[in-house]
Amino acid sequence: MAEEEANSNGNATLKKILLVINCIMLCFGTSGGPLVTRLYFIHGGKRVWLSSWLETAAWPVIIVPLGISYINRRRRWANSTCERASGLIDNSTPPRPLLLKPFLFVAAAVVGVLTGLDNFIYAYGVARLPVSTSALIIATQLAFTAAFAFLLVKQRFTPFSINAIFLLTLGAAVLALHTASDKPKGESDNAYAMGFVMTLVAAGLYGFILPSVELSYKKAKQVITYSLVLEYQLVMCIFATAFCTVGMLINKDFQAISREAREYGLGEFSYYVVLVANAIAWQCFFLGTVGVIFCASSLSSGIIIAVMVPVTEVLGVIFYKERFHVEKGVSVALSLWGFISYFYGEIKHPINRDDAGRDHQLPAPIIHAENERPQPKNDSSGSPDRV
């Protein structure tokens, strides 16, 4: 009994550490990704497919932690004679390089294609909007996330989370009252309006993607570990990148990269630095997103994305000298109010949420340390929503 309690405490601590790390990555990517993407466009970049491709092109970096995890599993398997004797580990079968089973692989592939499409729609909008405006429009994805989370994973809400969703969505909607004053110099009204609409569509599609990831975790017939989450992210990014690669080939973007680099406003070397920084920032965003969903819920991920809007807003004004009209100020104020409302509810009702089966979150997937494995025969489902 004491051993089980110790394992439970250890898993809870590990979960908190992972949550903090993934929140940091998500915050960095949420603000850094749009800023670097906009930097590419305002200094002469014109390739929307290239910009969308960069959002998941850094997927090979995920191979490094996955390789380390596999090496550790192999080493523990080789030195597990004591655990073998106790029946915890079957030494006759070495650990597999990949943990994903067919269901999660297919789910990750489908989400990857949708992500690639969303990346293109988002890049199209960012190419035509100031980063401060596009960031505030993206905040509406929280409302879409909440709606789809309710439909797909039966998300439950508290008055605080409902209030936060309303305020954050209202804050983004305020922008539509005075969009003409925010139009970049030299851009037509039609192009600006199309960018506004496309960014809103991107927010809606991503609001569907987040609960879809959570649903695939919930329906998986295997225990969800962080290594498995990284594999899910790897497959998702590969398929998203493949989708955008097809678009680049059709649009002949690969052939245009060298020419665009020579003509780039900040210089050829800076052009490639911007591309690399773009890929790194967005990979942090996606890794942080799936990690927060794993440790908490899709709604929590959506909330963090929404509450970073004021930061992105301010950075856009500072670095790109974007205009800060009254509507933007109101939008930022409403976003901050929503932020405070949500986290006040999180702090005020932690015990009630735990006792009531988590009022507004699904049960988080079981986290097993890398040196633990559940007994395979006694648990018929291995479902991550079992406690």
Buried (B, 14 or more C-beta within 10 A) or exposed (E): EEEEEEEEEEBEEBBEEBBEBBBEBBBBBBBBBBBBBBBBBBBEBEBBBBBBBBBBBBBEBBEEEBEEBBEBBEEBBEEBEEBEEEEBBBEEEEBEEBBBEEEBBEBBBBBBBBBBBBBBBBBBBBBBBBBBBBBBBBBBBBBBBBBBBBEBBEBBBBEBBBBBBBBBBBBBBBBEEEBEEBBBEEEEEEBBBBBBBBBBBBBBBBBBBBBBBBBBBBBBEBBBBBBBBBBBBBBBBBBBBBBBBEBBEEBEBBEBBEEBBEEBEBEEEBBEEBBEBBBBBBBBBBBBBBBBBBBBBBBBBBBBBBBBBBBBBBBBBEEBEBEBBEBBEBBBBBBBBBBBBBBEBBEEBEEEBEEEEBBBBBBBBBBBEBBBBEEEEEEEEBBBBEE
